[in-house]
Amino acid sequence: MELLKIVELLDGQPNATRRAFIMEHLDALGVRYAEQPYATGTNLIVDLGRATNKIGVGTHFDRVLASAGANDNGSAVAVGLDVIRRHQQAQSTAGVRVFFFDEEETGLLGSRAYVAQHGVQDLKGLLNLELVGMGDTFALWPVEAARRGPLLQTFEAVAQHRRISCHRFDQIVTNTADHVPFRQAGLADAFTLTCITSQDIATAQAYYQALAQQADTGRLMEILAQAPLFRHYHQPTDTYEKLSEVTLSMTATAVWETILATQ
């Protein structure tokens, strides 16, 4: 199934339906998964390959009510499912744990519940996926210039080998995403990947300049609206037609090759 088709099937569906779709897709692949219910939601977790030193791949399936939820975060769900498919197809022994978190949009509740119950001891790192359906450039965040880590540096090397532009950002408006509970629990090599365009980079530079000049919130939002990444963010217009199969496949390939290179 094309990755864009997966996003289309998720578009606008209630969160419970989106979770059920993931389960049906995993069943069709013949892949085992664990459900992790907690007070207000349910995570899905897929373990592949060896039992320890796994690479975590994070996604969240919930959406805000105002949005169809395509780029945020149906795109990541599609990539996560494709990573699982590739692992199965290759009959790989690489240690991977793919997360489909609930309730990211309401305070990272799903990822916080996972870390509270399971910790991070058996994880080597976490590559969290957020808005990965449009653009030709990788943005890694929050990743300051001096940060080091095997997963981080391997991903950058894979991107360089594939001649994909890859930039570090110390933040993208907010640093809130599902990498946060993992870092707070002591997993240093945890970060989020987002796909962007050159126009997004130019807008980010203008945004940070305005921020340094203490521009008011209205002006900051006006600048952000110029970025393709945020044009449909949390809006009813965040639908699958805005996304690119090429971008989704580019992301899935880079994540998969990073997993193989970190074994």
ZAMARGU-4260 file (C-alpha; in steps of 0.2 Angstrom, whole numbers, plus 5000, padded with zeros to 4 digits):
<rodrens>
0) 5000/5000/5000 | 5007/5017/4996 | 5011/5028/5011 | 5000/5042/5005 | 4985/5030/5004
5) 4988/5026/5022 | 4987/5044/5027 | 4971/5046/5016 | 4963/5032/5026 | 4967/5040/5042
10) 4961/5058/5037 | 4948/5065/5048 | 4945/5049/5058 | 4942/5049/5077 | 4957/5044/5087
15) 4950/5027/5091 | 4947/5023/5073 | 4965/5028/5069 | 4971/5016/5082 | 4960/5002/5075
20) 4967/5005/5058 | 4985/5003/5064 | 4980/4987/5072 | 4971/4980/5057 | 4986/4985/5046
25) 4998/4976/5058 | 4987/4961/5058 | 4987/4961/5039 | 5006/4961/5040 | 5006/4947/5052
30) 5015/4958/5065 | 5013/4956/5084 | 5010/4971/5094 | 5006/4976/5112 | 4992/4987/5118
35) 4997/4998/5133 | 4981/5005/5141 | 4983/5019/5153 | 4971/5031/5162 | 4965/5040/5147
40) 4971/5032/5132 | 4980/5017/5124 | 4997/5016/5115 | 5002/5003/5103 | 5020/4996/5103
45) 5028/4984/5090 | 5044/4975/5095 | 5056/4969/5082 | 5072/4959/5082 | 5084/4958/5097
50) 5077/4961/5114 | 5089/4975/5120 | 5098/4990/5114 | 5083/4994/5102 | 5081/5009/5092
55) 5065/5017/5095 | 5054/5025/5082 | 5041/5036/5088 | 5025/5042/5081 | 5008/5047/5087
60) 4991/5043/5080 | 4980/5056/5089 | 4975/5072/5080 | 4967/5088/5086 | 4949/5090/5083
65) 4951/5105/5072 | 4962/5096/5060 | 4961/5081/5048 | 4978/5075/5055 | 4987/5071/5039
70) 5004/5079/5041 | 5001/5079/5060 | 5003/5065/5062 | 4996/5053/5049 | 5012/5055/5039
75) 5023/5048/5054 | 5011/5033/5056 | 5013/5029/5038 | 5032/5030/5039 | 5032/5019/5055
80) 5021/5006/5047 | 5033/5006/5032 | 5048/5003/5043 | 5039/4988/5051 | 5035/4982/5033
85) 5053/4984/5028 | 5060/4975/5043 | 5048/4960/5040 | 5052/4959/5022 | 5071/4959/5025
90) 5069/4946/5039 | 5080/4957/5049 | 5086/4954/5066 | 5089/4973/5069 | 5082/4978/5086
95) 5068/4991/5084 | 5053/4997/5094 | 5040/5007/5084 | 5028/5017/5095 | 5011/5023/5090
100) 5007/5035/5105 | 4990/5041/5110 | 4987/5059/5116 | 5002/5068/5111 | 4991/5083/5107
105) 4985/5084/5125 | 5001/5084/5134 | 5012/5070/5128 | 5001/5058/5139 | 5004/5042/5129
110) 5023/5044/5129 | 5023/5049/5147 | 5013/5034/5151 | 5025/5023/5142 | 5041/5029/5150
115) 5033/5029/5167 | 5028/5011/5165 | 5043/5004/5155 | 5057/5016/5157 | 5071/5018/5144
120) 5084/5006/5149 | 5083/4994/5134 | 5083/5008/5121 | 5098/5014/5112 | 5090/5030/5106
125) 5074/5037/5100 | 5070/5044/5083 | 5053/5053/5085 | 5043/5057/5069 | 5033/5073/5068
130) 5026/5081/5052 | 5036/5071/5039 | 5024/5072/5024 | 5030/5087/5014 | 5047/5095/5010
135) 5064/5089/5004 | 5074/5093/5019 | 5076/5085/5036 | 5075/5096/5052 | 5081/5088/5068
140) 5076/5096/5084 | 5079/5101/5098 | 5097/5097/5093 | 5110/5111/5097 | 5126/5111/5087
145) 5137/5103/5100 | 5125/5088/5103 | 5132/5070/5100 | 5125/5053/5099 | 5126/5037/5089
150) 5108/5038/5082 | 5109/5056/5079 | 5125/5056/5070 | 5121/5040/5060 | 5105/5048/5054
155) 5115/5063/5048 | 5127/5052/5039 | 5113/5043/5030 | 5105/5059/5025 | 5122/5066/5018
160) 5125/5049/5009 | 5108/5051/5001 | 5112/5070/4997 | 5097/5075/5007 | 5099/5092/5016
165) 5098/5090/5035 | 5098/5104/5048 | 5099/5105/5067 | 5087/5117/5076 | 5088/5120/5094
170) 5069/5122/5093 | 5055/5123/5081 | 5043/5135/5089 | 5040/5123/5103 | 5051/5109/5109
175) 5036/5099/5114 | 5035/5082/5106 | 5036/5064/5111 | 5055/5064/5113 | 5053/5074/5129
180) 5048/5061/5141 | 5062/5050/5135 | 5075/5063/5137 | 5069/5067/5154 | 5071/5049/5159
185) 5089/5050/5154 | 5089/5044/5136 | 5101/5057/5129 | 5101/5051/5111 | 5082/5056/5108
190) 5076/5069/5095 | 5062/5073/5083 | 5063/5073/5064 | 5052/5084/5054 | 5052/5087/5035
195) 5053/5105/5029 | 5057/5116/5013 | 5069/5130/5010 | 5055/5142/5013 | 5052/5135/5030
200) 5071/5138/5034 | 5069/5156/5028 | 5053/5159/5038 | 5062/5151/5054 | 5076/5164/5052
205) 5064/5178/5051 | 5054/5171/5066 | 5070/5170/5077 | 5075/5187/5072 | 5058/5194/5077
210) 5058/5184/5093 | 5075/5192/5097 | 5067/5209/5094 | 5053/5205/5106 | 5040/5206/5092
215) 5022/5203/5099 | 5012/5187/5097 | 5002/5193/5082 | 5018/5197/5072 | 5026/5180/5076
220) 5010/5171/5070 | 5010/5182/5055 | 5028/5176/5051 | 5024/5158/5054 | 5009/5158/5043
225) 5022/5160/5028 | 5030/5143/5032 | 5023/5129/5022 | 5025/5118/5037 | 5013/5128/5047
230) 5001/5134/5034 | 4989/5119/5038 | 4996/5115/5055 | 4981/5110/5067 | 4969/5116/5053
235) 4955/5107/5044 | 4966/5109/5028 | 4979/5097/5035 | 4973/5084/5023 | 4983/5070/5013
240) 4982/5079/4996 | 4995/5092/5003 | 5007/5078/5006 | 5020/5070/4995 | 5023/5051/4992
245) 5041/5055/4988 | 5044/5064/5005 | 5036/5050/5014 | 5046/5037/5005 | 5062/5047/5007
250) 5059/5048/5026 | 5055/5030/5028 | 5071/5025/5018 | 5082/5036/5029 | 5075/5030/5045
255) 5077/5012/5039 | 5095/5014/5033 | 5099/5022/5050 | 5092/5008/5059 | 5103/4996/5049
260) 5118/5006/5051 | 5117/5007/5070 | 5116/4989/5073
</rodrens>
